[in-house]
């Protein structure tokens, strides 16, 4: 019976159809590309796979390699291509702007940044109505640290263990994943606190969050009660009472951790943690990746 079931089920995945035809690849050979990568590009920019992909063109959810082979991108360019590769609407807007004006300085005005800022801030709740545009997440978090320390006139910042907040020398102190650490001094003024992970941590279970990855461990909490949240908040209070001064610059957290594995916290954890941070004079930084 088991053998019959196996033979009746197809295990070969099929790619959805696609009528897009990529351009012909006309650059260096795969071997020459590998040689350049090994000799002229820093090894810190490491690649995946024994035979890394040589991608040539993208279209929406599709990627094409140098041989024209098609791939369905389920990774979204490491979570940075939210509307697909070379989306026609985005491509058209970019080409239109490039034909009009490439670059000027922030001491002058040009229409696009004001128009974008107005649209973006209209989506934010009051009183969040000011934006500062940066080139990367690391740069944004560097700025957030700097601003929090200037604004509060305090220095210490708290982050979660398992957090990823960038790889620049300043932000690396907030990143708390061993594989991103290096044998150089970093993290001065940065303190880690226990991650309220209801799936892998000591407390929590299926009632803490609505994520399907957290349904394995059962909860015994009654309606409206979350013992895991209470325990993790106690750990956060312990950090505030032992690891930092009476006043702090701030607390940074990803609302849902990404690099550490899509970690969700108990539903009311951040709200309570934010209140405790503000009582210490700190600001709360939300780093959503």
C-alpha positions as CSV (number, residue, x, y, z in Angstrom):
1,X,0.0,0.0,0.0
2,X,2.8,2.4,0.9
3,X,4.6,1.6,-2.4
4,X,1.4,2.3,-4.3
5,X,1.0,5.7,-2.6
6,X,4.6,6.7,-3.5
7,X,4.2,5.8,-7.2
8,X,1.0,7.8,-7.5
9,X,2.4,11.1,-6.2
10,X,4.5,13.3,-8.4
11,X,7.6,14.7,-6.5
12,X,9.0,16.7,-9.5
13,X,8.2,20.4,-9.0
14,X,7.0,22.3,-12.1
15,X,7.8,26.0,-12.8
16,X,4.9,28.2,-13.5
17,X,4.8,29.5,-17.1
18,X,6.6,32.7,-18.2
19,X,6.4,34.4,-21.5
20,X,9.3,36.8,-20.8
21,X,12.4,36.3,-23.0
22,X,15.7,37.5,-21.5
23,X,18.4,39.2,-23.6
24,X,21.3,37.1,-24.8
25,X,24.2,37.0,-22.4
26,X,27.3,38.6,-24.0
27,X,29.7,39.3,-21.1
28,X,32.7,37.2,-19.9
29,X,32.6,33.4,-19.6
30,X,31.6,31.9,-16.3
31,X,35.2,30.8,-15.6
32,X,36.6,34.3,-16.2
33,X,33.9,35.8,-13.9
34,X,35.0,33.4,-11.2
35,X,38.6,34.4,-11.7
36,X,37.8,38.1,-11.3
37,X,35.8,37.3,-8.2
38,X,38.7,35.4,-6.6
39,X,41.4,37.9,-7.6
40,X,39.8,41.3,-7.6
41,X,36.8,41.3,-5.2
42,X,37.1,41.1,-1.4
43,X,36.5,37.6,-0.1
44,X,34.3,39.0,2.7
45,X,31.6,39.3,0.0
46,X,31.2,35.6,0.1
47,X,28.9,33.6,-2.3
48,X,26.6,30.7,-1.7
49,X,26.9,27.2,-3.3
50,X,29.8,25.3,-4.6
51,X,29.0,26.6,-8.1
52,X,27.6,30.1,-7.5
53,X,24.9,31.4,-9.8
54,X,25.9,33.9,-12.5
55,X,22.7,35.9,-12.8
56,X,22.2,38.0,-15.9
57,X,18.7,39.5,-16.0
58,X,15.6,39.8,-13.8
59,X,11.9,40.3,-14.6
60,X,9.3,40.5,-11.8
61,X,9.6,37.3,-9.8
62,X,12.0,35.7,-12.3
63,X,15.8,35.6,-12.6
64,X,17.8,34.3,-15.5
65,X,21.4,33.1,-15.5
66,X,24.0,33.4,-18.2
67,X,22.7,30.3,-20.0
68,X,19.2,31.6,-20.0
69,X,18.0,29.2,-17.3
70,X,15.0,30.6,-15.4
71,X,14.7,30.7,-11.6
72,X,11.7,31.6,-9.4
73,X,13.0,34.1,-6.8
74,X,11.4,33.2,-3.5
75,X,14.0,35.2,-1.6
76,X,13.1,38.6,-3.0
77,X,16.8,39.6,-3.5
78,X,17.4,39.0,0.3
79,X,14.2,40.8,1.2
80,X,14.9,44.0,-0.8
81,X,12.9,43.6,-4.0
82,X,9.4,44.0,-2.7
83,X,7.8,44.6,-6.1
84,X,9.8,42.2,-8.2
85,X,12.9,42.6,-10.4
86,X,12.9,45.4,-13.0
87,X,9.2,46.1,-12.4
88,X,8.0,48.0,-15.5
89,X,6.4,50.8,-13.5
90,X,9.5,51.3,-11.3
91,X,11.8,51.1,-14.4
92,X,9.8,53.7,-16.2
93,X,9.8,56.1,-13.3
94,X,13.6,55.6,-12.9
95,X,14.3,56.2,-16.5
96,X,12.1,59.3,-16.5
97,X,14.0,60.8,-13.6
98,X,17.4,59.9,-15.0
99,X,16.6,61.7,-18.2
100,X,15.6,64.9,-16.2
101,X,18.1,65.2,-13.3
102,X,20.6,62.7,-11.9
103,X,21.9,64.4,-8.8
104,X,22.0,67.7,-7.0
105,X,22.6,68.7,-3.4
106,X,20.3,68.9,-0.3
107,X,21.0,72.6,-0.1
108,X,18.6,73.0,-3.0
109,X,15.1,71.7,-3.6
110,X,13.9,69.5,-6.4
111,X,10.3,68.1,-6.7
112,X,10.8,64.4,-6.3
113,X,12.1,64.3,-2.7
114,X,9.3,66.6,-1.4
115,X,6.7,64.6,-3.3
116,X,8.0,61.4,-1.9
117,X,8.3,62.7,1.7
118,X,4.7,63.9,1.7
119,X,3.4,60.6,0.4
120,X,5.5,58.6,2.9
121,X,4.8,60.6,6.0
122,X,1.0,60.5,5.2
123,X,1.2,56.8,6.0
124,X,2.7,57.3,9.4
125,X,0.8,57.9,12.7
126,X,1.1,61.2,14.5
127,X,3.5,62.6,15.5
128,X,5.9,60.8,13.1
129,X,6.0,63.2,10.2
130,X,9.7,63.7,9.5
131,X,12.0,61.5,7.3
132,X,15.7,61.3,6.8
133,X,16.6,59.2,3.8
134,X,19.8,57.1,3.9
135,X,21.6,54.7,1.5
136,X,21.4,51.5,3.7
137,X,20.0,50.0,6.8
138,X,23.4,50.1,8.5
139,X,23.6,53.9,7.8
140,X,20.1,54.4,9.1
141,X,20.9,52.6,12.4
142,X,24.2,54.5,12.8
143,X,22.1,57.7,12.5
144,X,19.5,56.4,14.9
145,X,22.1,55.6,17.5
146,X,23.8,59.0,17.0
147,X,20.5,60.9,17.2
148,X,19.3,59.0,20.3
149,X,22.5,59.9,22.1
150,X,22.4,63.5,21.0
151,X,18.7,63.9,21.9
152,X,18.7,62.3,25.3
153,X,22.3,63.3,26.3
154,X,22.6,59.6,27.5
155,X,24.8,56.9,26.0
156,X,23.7,53.3,26.6
157,X,21.5,51.5,24.1
158,X,19.8,48.1,24.7
159,X,19.3,45.5,21.9
160,X,18.1,41.9,21.8
161,X,20.4,38.9,21.6
162,X,19.9,37.5,18.1
163,X,19.4,41.0,16.6
164,X,20.7,42.1,13.3
165,X,21.1,45.9,12.9
166,X,23.9,46.2,10.4
167,X,27.6,45.5,9.8
168,X,29.1,49.0,10.0
169,X,31.6,49.5,12.9
170,X,29.1,51.6,14.8
171,X,26.0,49.5,14.2
172,X,27.9,46.2,14.8
173,X,27.6,46.7,18.5
174,X,23.9,46.3,18.1
175,X,24.1,43.2,16.0
176,X,24.1,40.2,18.3
177,X,24.7,37.2,16.0
178,X,28.1,35.5,16.4
179,X,28.8,34.9,12.7
180,X,28.7,38.7,12.1
181,X,31.1,39.5,14.9
182,X,34.8,40.1,14.4
183,X,37.9,40.2,16.6
184,X,37.8,43.9,17.0
185,X,36.5,46.2,19.7
186,X,32.8,47.0,19.2
187,X,29.6,47.5,21.2
188,X,30.8,50.2,23.5
189,X,27.7,51.4,25.3
190,X,25.5,48.6,23.8
191,X,23.9,46.1,26.1
192,X,22.1,42.9,25.0
193,X,19.0,41.6,26.7
194,X,17.1,38.3,26.5
195,X,15.3,37.7,23.3
196,X,11.5,37.1,24.0
197,X,11.4,34.1,21.6
198,X,8.2,32.2,22.4
199,X,9.2,29.3,20.2
200,X,12.9,28.6,21.2
201,X,13.1,30.6,24.4
202,X,12.3,29.2,27.9
203,X,8.7,30.6,28.0
204,X,5.9,30.8,25.4
205,X,3.8,28.7,23.1
206,X,1.0,28.7,20.6
207,X,-1.2,31.4,22.2
208,X,1.6,34.0,22.4
209,X,1.5,34.8,18.6
210,X,-0.4,33.9,15.5
211,X,2.6,32.6,13.6
212,X,2.3,29.0,12.4
213,X,5.9,28.2,13.5
214,X,4.9,28.7,17.1
215,X,2.1,26.1,17.3
216,X,4.3,23.2,18.4
217,X,4.6,24.2,22.0
218,X,1.2,24.5,23.8
219,X,0.2,27.3,26.2
220,X,-1.6,26.9,29.4
221,X,-2.5,30.6,29.9
222,X,-6.0,31.6,30.4
223,X,-7.8,34.1,28.2
224,X,-6.1,37.5,28.3
225,X,-3.1,36.3,30.3
226,X,0.4,35.7,29.0
227,X,2.8,34.3,31.5
228,X,5.6,34.2,28.9
229,X,5.3,38.0,28.4
230,X,5.4,38.6,32.1
231,X,8.6,36.4,32.4
232,X,10.3,38.2,29.5
233,X,9.4,41.6,30.8
234,X,11.0,40.6,34.1
235,X,14.2,39.8,32.3
236,X,14.0,43.1,30.5
237,X,13.6,44.9,33.8
238,X,16.6,42.9,35.2
239,X,18.7,44.3,32.3
240,X,17.5,47.8,33.1
241,X,18.4,47.4,36.8
242,X,21.8,45.8,36.4
243,X,23.4,46.4,33.0
244,X,22.8,50.1,32.2
245,X,22.7,53.4,34.1
246,X,19.5,54.9,35.5
247,X,19.1,56.9,32.3
248,X,19.6,55.4,28.8
249,X,19.7,56.7,25.2
250,X,17.4,54.1,23.8
251,X,16.3,50.6,22.9
252,X,16.4,49.1,19.4
253,X,14.4,46.1,18.2
254,X,13.1,44.5,15.0
255,X,9.3,44.1,15.5
256,X,9.8,40.7,13.9
257,X,13.4,39.5,13.8
258,X,14.6,38.5,10.3
259,X,18.2,37.2,10.1
260,X,17.7,35.3,13.4
261,X,14.7,33.4,12.0
262,X,11.4,35.3,11.8
263,X,11.1,35.6,15.6
264,X,7.8,37.1,17.0
265,X,7.5,38.3,20.5
266,X,4.5,38.0,22.9
267,X,1.8,40.4,21.7
268,X,2.2,43.1,24.3
269,X,6.0,42.8,24.9
270,X,7.1,45.8,22.9
271,X,4.4,48.1,24.2
272,X,5.5,47.3,27.8
273,X,9.2,47.4,27.0
274,X,8.8,50.8,25.3
275,X,7.1,52.2,28.4
276,X,10.0,51.0,30.6
277,X,12.6,52.6,28.2
278,X,10.8,55.9,28.1
279,X,10.7,56.0,31.9
280,X,14.5,55.8,31.8
281,X,14.6,58.8,29.4
282,X,15.4,56.6,26.3
283,X,13.9,56.6,22.8
284,X,12.5,53.5,21.1
285,X,13.9,52.6,17.7
286,X,12.0,50.2,15.4
287,X,14.3,48.6,12.8
288,X,12.0,46.8,10.4
289,X,13.8,44.7,7.8
